[in-house]
Amino acid sequence: MAVLVTKEAPDFTAQAVFPDNSINELKLSSYRGKYVVLLFYPLDFTFVCPSEIIAFDKAVKRFHEKNSVLIGVSVDSQFSHYHWRLTPRNKGGIGEIQFPLVADLDKKIARAYDVLLNDSVALRGMFLIDTHGVVRHQLVNDLPIGRSVDEMLRTLDALQYTEEHGEVCPANWRQGEDAMKPTAEGVASYLARHAK
């Protein structure tokens, strides 16, 4: 599997269904200046997928407050995405979520991000792309394992903190906690304060 962290995110232009139910072209690089959380998932109308899409949708305002956008991608068509959005949640749909879903019928996007499984569906890939279009975090889960919204928000907070303050974030760091200066003295000082 390719590691894309520190590399420019593969750009793409594809049909997508937007929050207003319109179907239009989406170009990834048009989001420069914002952080992008790119979520690959296997298929519409399946099992773990709607739980993830709905969980991220419930947190969409929290992502927007952090100058970030969510974009979902699967190998389904834009028409499948459209109908999945219009299907009530109690009937296997996702409802009118507040972020776009990209159609990757030819599987070029999943291939570019190296998450395509057996030339069939995308694994649960999640990529955090910074405001300059560089991948700063990637996580890929197997099909039966759902992802954590809270961990993605924590990772976004950590990235933004390091960019703003020049410090590094230790294990399990959360917004508002101590970070470390990236020096031997800084690490020693942090560890001394948290030695318990």
N, C-alpha and C positions, 0 to 999 in steps of 0.2 A: 504494500500500500504506500502510495506517495505521501510524504509529509509536506504539506503546503505552508506550514507555519513559517513566517518571515518572507514568504514569496508573495508576489502580486496575485490576487485572486483571479482565476480564469474568468474573463469577461464573457457575457453571453447576452443575446437578444432573443426573446421567445414570447409566445403568446401567454397571457396570464389573465386570471379573473381577479378583479380588484374589489375592494370593499363595497363599492357602489353597484356591484354586479355587472359592471362593464367588462368587456373582453377587449384587451388592447395589448400592444407590444410592451414588454418590460425589458429595459437594458440595465444590467447590474451597475455599470460604471456611472449611470446617471444619479446614483445615490452617493457619489463622492461628497465628502463634507459631513456625512452621517456614519454612524457605526451600523453595520448590517449583521444581523443574525440570520444566516442562511440555513434553513432546515430541510434536509432531504428526508423523505419518508417513502415506504414501499408503494402503497396503493390507496386510492380513495375507497370508501365503502368496505373497510376491513376492520380490524379489531383494536390493536394498540394505537393505530394512527389517529382515529378520532379523539382518543383520550389525550394524546399529545397536542394536537392542533387546538382543541378546546382549552387545555391548560395554558398554552401559550397565549391564546386569545384573551383569556381572563386577565393576563398580566400585560396586555399590549400597552396600556396607559403607563405602566411602570417603565417599560422599554422606551416609549416616546419621551418620557421625562428625562431620560439619559441620552437624548439625541441619537436614538437608535431605531431601526426599523426591523421588522420581521418579514422574511420572505420564505414561503414554503415551495418545495419543488418535488414533483413525482413524475413517473413515466406515463401518467394518465394524460388525456387530452384536456384542453381548456373546457370542453363541453361536459366532460365528466366532473371536473372541478365545479363548474357552474351548477350542475344538478345536485352535487353533494352539498353545496352551500344552501341550496333551496330545500333540501330534505331536513325535516325537523330532527332534532337531536334524539328524541324518543323513538325515532324510526331509523336510526343508523347514520343520520346526517350530522353535519357540523354547524348548521345554521349560518347566519350571515356574519362570519368572522371579520375582524377589522384589519386583516393583512392579506396581501396578494398570494395567490397560488399559481405557480408557473407550470406550464405544460412542457414536458420533456419526452415527447413521443419517440423521437429518434435516439434518445438516450445519450446525446452528445454532452449534455451538462453533467450528468452522473459520471460519465467516462472522464471528463475533464477534471472532476474532483475526486476521481478514483474511488467511488462508492458503489459502482455498479456490480451487482452480485449475479454471477452466472449469465451475463448478458440479458438479464430478466428485469429485476427491480433494484431500486436503490436501497442500500443499507441505511440505517438511521444516522446519517452524517449531520454534524452540526458545526458550522464554521463561523467564527467571529472575525469580521473584516473591519479594519479601522477606517478612519476618515480619509486616508490616502489610498485605500483599495488594497491594503496588505493584510493577509491572513495572520491573525495573532493567536488564534486558538482553534483547535479542531478536536472533535470527539466523534468516534464512530462506534455505534452499538450494533449488535446483531439484531435480527428482526424481532425476536420476542421481548427485547429489553427496552422499555420506555426511558425517556430522558427527563432530567430534572430542570424545571423552570428556575427554581431558586438558585441552583448551581450556576446556570447561565447568567443570571443577574449578578451573582457574586463575582463571577469571572469578569464581566463587563465593568463592574465597580473597580475591581483590582487593576484592570488595564487603564481605566481613566485616572485612577489615583496615581499610578506610576508615571503616566504621561504628564500629569500636572505637577507632581511633587518631586519626581526624580528618585524616589525611594522604591524599594522592592517589597512585595507583600509575602509574608511567611505563610506556612501551612495553615489552612482553615481561617485565613484572614477575612474579616468582614468590615464593611464600611464603618468608620468611627473608631476602629481599633488601631493600636500601634503598628507601624510598619518599620522597616529597617533601612538605614543608610547602606548603600552597596559598598561597604568597606569592612575590613576585618574588625575595626573598632565598633562600627555600627552593629555588626552581627553580635559581637561579644556583649555590647550594651543591651541589645534586645534580649539575648538569652539570659543575661543576669537578671533582668526585670521579670522574666517569665520562667524562672527556674523551677517553679513548683510542680 
